[in-house]
Amino acid sequence: MIRAGIIGATGYTGAELVRILYRHPQVEISFLSSRSFVGEDISDVYPNLKGCVEQSCEEQNIDRAVEKCDVIFTALP
């Protein structure tokens, strides 16, 4: 299983990455970060992810992301 993280998960591109990676059979989403929604579940920000991805957004901390992930996507402006 590949542990994936998304920095900027609550923007349009980040949310699409969450949706795509959730459906991939060999990927586990292990890190989501957001500047605006720290501590909130991604499914509260994007209700279409309810029941699929129930994970809190963390602050943008590269060291923590590297610890938790095999691959990291950046979806920043």
MARKOLMI-85171 format. One line per 10 residues: for each residue x, y, z of C-alpha. Coordinates in steps of 0.1 Angstrom, whole numbers, plus 5000, padded with zeros to 4 digits. Layout:
REM residues N
X,Y,Z  ...;
***
This chain:
REM residues 77
5000,5000,5000  5013,5034,4991  5008,5061,5017  4999,5094,5000  4996,5129,5012  4981,5161,4997  4993,5195,5007  4965,5219,4998  4938,5193,5000  4909,5217,5003;
4914,5236,4970  4898,5224,4938  4928,5204,4926  4935,5190,4961  4899,5178,4965  4900,5161,4931  4932,5144,4941  4916,5132,4973  4887,5118,4953  4909,5101,4928;
4933,5086,4953  4905,5074,4976  4894,5051,4947  4928,5038,4939  4931,5002,4953  4968,5005,4962  4967,5040,4979  4960,5050,5015  4956,5087,5021  4977,5093,5052;
4981,5131,5052  4959,5160,5042  4968,5196,5048  4950,5229,5045  4958,5264,5055  4921,5274,5060  4905,5242,5074  4931,5229,5100  4914,5205,5123  4883,5201,5102;
4874,5168,5084  4878,5170,5046  4842,5155,5044  4829,5186,5063  4845,5208,5037  4834,5186,5008  4802,5168,5017  4805,5146,4986  4834,5128,5004  4812,5118,5034;
4814,5081,5041  4845,5079,5019  4873,5100,5034  4868,5109,5071  4901,5125,5079  4911,5158,5095  4931,5184,5077  4964,5192,5094  4985,5223,5092  5010,5225,5063;
5041,5208,5079  5065,5193,5054  5084,5173,5080  5053,5157,5093  5041,5149,5058  5074,5133,5049  5072,5111,5081  5037,5099,5072  5039,5095,5034  5056,5076,5006;
5045,5102,4980  5033,5138,4985  5012,5158,4961  5013,5196,4962  4981,5214,4952  4990,5249,4960  4982,5281,4942;
***
